[in-house]
Amino acid sequence: MSSNHPIEGMMDTTLNNIKQMVDINTIVGDPITAPDGTMIIPISKISYGFASGGSDFACKQSPDKDFFGGGAGAGVTITPVAFLTISNGTVKMLQIDPYNSSADRIVGMVPDIVDKVNEMISKKQKKKEEKSAEGQEIPPAEPQV
C-alpha cells in the first residue's frame, strides 16, 4: 500500500475526529462546586470502536486509472463510573454501580424462573398422584355383626 492511498486519508480523518471528540475532559469531567463547598469531579469510562474498508477497481473508460470506493465508521460510548469528591480537605472516590444490560438481567433471572417452573410441575404431579390415589382407594369395609 502506498503512503498516499485513499484509505489512509479516510482512516486519518476518522481517527482525528475521534480524538477531537474524546479528550481528557471527557474522561475526567469539569469540577462542579456544591453550595456547601464540596467539589465534585465526574469520572467516566470511554469505549470506542472503529472500522473502515475500501476497494480499488479499474474502469473500462479509463483502464490506466484505478477507482476507489470506501467507507469508515466509528462508535463511542461514554459511561460514568465514579465521582471524586473533595470536601474539607478530604478526598473520596464514590463509585457508581455498574449498569446491567437487559441481557444481564435476563440471565440473572433464569435460576428463579427455573425454580418456579419446577415448583409448578411438582404441584401438578402431586395433584395427579392425589387424583389417581382417590380413584384407587378401597372403600372401607362394612362392619360385620
C-alpha positions in Angstrom: 0.0 0.0 0.0 1.5 3.4 -1.0 1.7 6.2 1.5 -0.9 8.3 -0.4 -3.6 5.7 -0.7 -7.2 7.0 -0.3 -7.9 4.5 2.5 -5.2 6.1 4.6 -6.7 9.5 4.2 -10.1 8.2 5.2 -8.7 6.4 8.3 -6.7 9.5 9.3 -9.8 11.7 9.0 -11.9 9.3 11.1 -9.3 8.9 13.8 -8.7 12.7 14.1 -12.4 13.2 14.5 -12.5 10.6 17.3 -9.5 12.3 19.0 -11.4 15.6 18.9 -14.5 14.1 20.5 -12.6 12.2 23.2 -10.2 14.3 25.2 -9.2 14.2 28.8 -12.1 16.5 29.8 -14.5 13.8 28.7 -12.8 11.2 31.0 -12.2 13.5 33.9 -15.1 16.0 33.8 -15.1 19.6 34.8 -15.3 20.2 38.6 -18.7 21.1 40.0 -18.8 23.0 43.3 -21.8 22.3 45.5 -23.4 25.0 47.7 -21.6 23.6 50.8 -18.2 24.0 49.1 -17.8 20.3 48.2 -16.1 19.9 44.8 -17.4 17.0 42.7 -15.5 15.7 39.7 -17.2 13.2 37.4 -15.0 10.3 36.1 -16.1 8.4 33.0 -15.0 5.3 31.0 -14.9 5.7 27.3 -15.1 2.8 24.8 -14.9 3.2 21.1 -14.8 1.0 18.0 -13.5 1.8 14.6 -14.0 0.1 11.2 -13.0 1.0 7.7 -12.7 -0.7 4.3 -12.2 0.1 0.7 -11.8 -1.4 -2.8 -9.8 -0.5 -5.9 -11.1 -1.3 -9.3 -10.3 -0.4 -12.8 -12.8 1.4 -15.1 -13.5 0.4 -18.7 -13.4 4.0 -19.8 -10.0 4.7 -18.1 -8.2 1.4 -17.7 -5.0 3.2 -16.7 -6.7 4.8 -13.7 -7.9 2.9 -10.6 -11.1 4.0 -8.9 -11.5 3.8 -5.2 -14.6 3.1 -3.1 -14.6 3.0 0.6 -16.2 3.8 3.9 -15.4 4.2 7.6 -17.3 4.5 10.8 -16.8 4.8 14.5 -18.9 4.5 17.6 -18.2 6.0 21.1 -19.8 5.1 24.4 -19.2 7.2 27.5 -20.2 5.6 30.8 -19.9 7.4 34.2 -18.1 5.2 36.6 -17.3 7.4 39.7 -17.3 10.8 41.3 -14.3 12.3 43.0 -15.4 14.4 45.9 -13.3 16.9 47.8 -14.7 18.3 51.0 -12.9 20.0 53.9 -9.5 18.6 52.7 -10.8 15.1 52.4 -10.9 13.3 49.0 -13.3 10.4 48.4 -14.0 8.3 45.4 -17.7 7.4 45.1 -18.1 4.5 42.6 -21.3 4.1 40.6 -22.8 0.6 40.5 -22.2 -0.9 37.0 -25.2 -0.8 34.7 -26.5 -4.2 33.8 -27.9 -4.6 30.4 -31.2 -6.3 29.7 -29.4 -9.5 28.7 -27.5 -9.5 32.1 -30.8 -9.1 34.0 -32.5 -11.8 32.0 -29.6 -14.2 32.6 -29.8 -13.3 36.3 -33.5 -14.2 36.4 -33.1 -17.6 34.8 -32.5 -19.5 38.1 -35.6 -18.0 39.7 -37.7 -18.9 36.6 -36.4 -22.4 36.6 -37.2 -22.8 40.3 -40.8 -21.5 39.7 -41.3 -23.8 36.7 -40.1 -26.8 38.7 -42.4 -25.8 41.6 -45.4 -25.7 39.2 -44.5 -29.1 37.7 -44.2 -30.6 41.2 -47.6 -29.2 42.2 -49.2 -30.6 39.0 -47.6 -34.0 39.6 -48.8 -34.0 43.2 -52.4 -33.3 42.1 -52.3 -36.1 39.5 -51.0 -38.5 42.1 -53.7 -37.4 44.6 -56.4 -37.9 41.9 -55.1 -41.3 40.9 -54.9 -42.3 44.6 -58.5 -41.3 45.1 -59.7 -43.5 42.2 -57.8 -46.5 43.6 -58.9 -46.2 47.2 -60.7 -49.2 48.6 -63.9 -48.3 50.2 -64.0 -49.1 53.9 -65.4 -52.5 54.7 -68.8 -52.6 56.4 -68.7 -53.8 59.9 -69.7 -57.4 60.4 -72.2 -58.3 63.1 
